Amino acid sequence: MSAGPSRPIDSPESDLPFNTHLIKSGTEIHRIHNEKWQPDAFNPGASIDPAAGNVGSRFASIRSRGRFVPTMYGANSLGCAAFETIFHDIDPAARFKTVSMSALSSLRYSVLTLNEELQLTPLFTPDLKKLSLERRDLIDCPASHYSITRPWAAAIHDSPRSPAGLIWASRQFDEDKAYMLFGTRIDHSYLTVARSVSIVGHAETLEQLRQFGERAGITIIHS
């Protein structure tokens, strides 16, 4: 497991000197999500309650002016989306790495297409350096440090430059990119659902996931 910050991390400033990263109209956003959510739905946010097992995620839930910011996670490939969701919590030290079909039964794979270009805040290594940060501070740290990473997402959201979200090299699948979009900056008109299938009901998608799992020594089992 990656270690968290080994040095104190200052609280973010109110107007961070972050860079911007343009993603073009026509860009695909790949998502794996519970079937109870529409493919283009934003998570409305929820209270963080570690005692109830809810530690939130790396950059959500966050608040702005006392209200939850709706957010949407995605990726630029199916592989990245899979490792950020289905394979996310697999212990790399486990002798047997498995995911059950029953765990996939309520999930869908959706592809959204951007209808407009978006300006995102990049959290790649050079961009983090500009903020006096390293990957271990925001990206490569474990869930126990999410209370440190979320305030940075909130500060970026509240910046006067009003970015539409964040982009970074995935911790779980570092050859591709992860996104988090702010529902306060974009709405459904920015997104077209190009594809949405049940994972267990779509043989091609399930086979692709099996192959991604095999690459990491993870087996999808019937149980």
C-alpha positions in Angstrom: 0.0 0.0 0.0 1.3 3.5 -0.8 2.3 5.6 2.1 0.6 8.9 2.7 2.4 12.3 2.9 5.6 12.0 5.0 5.6 15.8 5.6 3.0 18.3 6.7 0.7 19.4 3.8 -0.5 23.0 4.2 -4.2 23.8 3.8 -4.9 25.0 0.2 -5.0 28.7 -0.5 -8.3 30.3 -1.6 -7.0 31.1 -5.1 -4.6 28.3 -6.1 -2.1 29.0 -9.0 -3.2 25.8 -10.8 -2.7 25.2 -14.5 -5.5 24.4 -16.9 -6.0 21.4 -19.2 -8.4 21.5 -22.1 -10.4 18.4 -23.1 -12.0 18.7 -26.5 -15.6 18.3 -27.6 -16.0 14.7 -28.8 -13.9 13.3 -26.0 -15.3 10.0 -24.5 -15.7 9.5 -20.8 -15.9 5.9 -19.7 -17.8 5.1 -16.5 -18.6 2.0 -14.5 -21.5 2.7 -12.2 -24.4 1.2 -10.3 -27.5 0.6 -12.4 -29.5 2.8 -10.0 -27.7 5.8 -11.5 -28.4 7.1 -15.0 -25.2 7.0 -17.2 -24.9 10.8 -17.1 -26.0 11.3 -13.4 -23.9 13.2 -11.0 -23.5 12.0 -7.4 -25.3 14.6 -5.3 -22.9 14.1 -2.4 -23.2 12.5 1.0 -22.0 13.2 4.5 -18.7 11.6 5.5 -19.2 9.2 8.3 -16.2 6.9 8.9 -18.0 5.2 11.8 -20.5 4.0 9.3 -17.9 2.9 6.8 -18.3 5.9 4.6 -14.9 7.6 4.1 -15.9 9.3 0.8 -13.5 9.3 -2.1 -10.3 11.0 -2.9 -11.9 14.2 -4.1 -15.6 13.9 -3.0 -17.8 14.6 -1.2 -17.0 18.3 -1.0 -19.0 21.4 -0.1 -19.2 24.9 -1.5 -20.8 27.6 0.5 -22.3 25.0 2.8 -23.8 22.8 0.0 -22.6 19.6 -1.5 -21.1 19.8 -4.9 -22.5 17.1 -7.3 -19.6 15.2 -8.9 -19.0 12.6 -11.6 -16.0 10.3 -11.8 -14.9 8.9 -15.1 -11.9 7.8 -17.2 -10.6 8.0 -20.7 -10.7 4.2 -21.2 -12.6 1.1 -20.0 -9.4 -0.3 -18.4 -8.9 2.8 -16.3 -12.6 2.9 -15.3 -12.4 -0.8 -14.3 -9.3 -0.3 -12.1 -10.8 2.8 -10.5 -14.0 0.9 -9.5 -14.2 -3.0 -9.9 -10.6 -3.7 -9.2 -9.9 -0.7 -7.0 -9.8 -2.4 -3.6 -8.0 -5.6 -4.6 -5.0 -6.1 -2.2 -1.9 -6.5 -4.4 -0.4 -8.7 -1.7 -3.4 -11.1 -1.7 -2.5 -14.7 -2.7 -5.9 -15.1 -4.5 -7.1 -12.0 -6.3 -10.8 -12.4 -7.3 -13.9 -10.5 -8.1 -17.3 -12.3 -8.0 -19.8 -12.1 -10.8 -22.4 -11.3 -8.2 -20.5 -8.1 -7.4 -20.8 -7.1 -11.0 -24.5 -7.9 -11.4 -25.7 -4.4 -10.4 -23.1 -2.5 -12.5 -23.3 -0.9 -16.0 -20.6 0.3 -18.4 -21.4 3.6 -20.0 -19.6 5.8 -22.5 -20.4 9.5 -22.6 -19.4 12.0 -25.3 -18.6 15.6 -24.5 -20.6 18.1 -26.5 -18.4 21.0 -25.6 -14.8 21.5 -24.6 -14.0 21.7 -20.9 -11.3 23.4 -18.9 -10.1 21.1 -16.2 -7.5 21.4 -13.4 -4.6 19.0 -14.1 -3.0 17.1 -11.2 -0.1 15.6 -13.1 3.3 15.6 -11.6 4.5 19.0 -13.1 1.2 20.6 -12.2 1.4 19.4 -8.7 4.9 20.7 -8.4 3.6 24.2 -9.2 1.4 23.8 -6.1 4.4 22.6 -4.0 2.9 19.1 -4.0 3.8 15.6 -5.0 1.8 12.6 -6.3 2.0 11.0 -2.8 0.3 14.1 -1.4 -3.0 13.9 -3.4 -2.9 10.9 -5.8 -0.8 8.1 -4.4 -2.0 8.3 -0.8 -4.4 5.8 0.7 -8.0 6.3 1.8 -6.9 7.2 5.3 -5.7 10.5 3.9 -8.8 11.5 2.0 -9.5 14.1 4.7 -6.4 15.8 3.3 -7.1 15.4 -0.4 -10.7 16.5 -0.4 -10.0 20.1 0.8 -7.8 20.6 -2.2 -10.6 19.6 -4.6 -12.9 22.0 -2.8 -10.4 24.8 -3.1 -10.0 24.2 -6.8 -13.8 24.1 -7.2 -14.1 27.5 -5.4 -11.4 29.2 -7.4 -12.5 32.3 -9.3 -11.4 30.6 -12.5 -14.3 28.1 -12.0 -12.8 24.9 -13.6 -15.2 22.2 -14.7 -13.4 19.5 -12.9 -10.1 17.6 -12.3 -7.9 15.4 -14.4 -5.0 13.2 -13.2 -3.0 10.1 -14.1 -4.9 7.2 -12.4 -3.2 5.7 -9.4 -4.7 2.3 -10.2 -4.1 2.4 -14.0 -1.4 5.0 -14.4 -1.1 4.6 -18.2 -4.5 6.4 -18.5 -6.4 9.4 -17.1 -9.1 9.8 -14.5 -11.6 12.6 -14.4 -13.9 14.2 -11.8 -16.4 16.7 -13.1 -18.3 19.3 -11.1 -22.0 19.3 -11.5 -22.1 23.0 -10.5 -20.2 23.8 -13.7 -21.7 21.5 -16.3 -25.1 19.8 -16.8 -26.6 17.1 -18.9 -26.5 19.2 -22.0 -22.7 18.8 -22.1 -23.0 15.0 -22.3 -24.4 12.5 -24.7 -24.8 8.9 -23.7 -23.1 7.0 -26.5 -23.4 3.6 -25.0 -24.7 1.9 -21.8 -24.7 -1.8 -21.2 -25.1 -4.2 -18.3 -21.7 -5.7 -17.5 -22.9 -9.2 -16.8 -25.3 -9.1 -19.7 -22.8 -7.9 -22.3 -20.4 -10.6 -23.4 -17.9 -8.3 -25.1 -17.6 -6.0 -22.1 -17.3 -8.9 -19.7 -14.5 -10.5 -21.7 -12.6 -7.2 -21.9 -12.9 -6.9 -18.1 -11.6 -10.5 -17.7 -8.6 -9.6 -19.8 -7.9 -6.5 -17.8 -8.2 -8.5 -14.6 -5.8 -11.2 -15.9 -3.2 -8.6 -16.6 -3.2 -7.9 -12.8 -3.6 -11.5 -11.7 -7.3 -10.9 -10.9 -9.9 -13.6 -11.7 -13.6 -12.9 -12.2 -15.3 -15.9 -10.6 -18.8 -17.3 -10.6 -20.2 -17.0 -7.1 
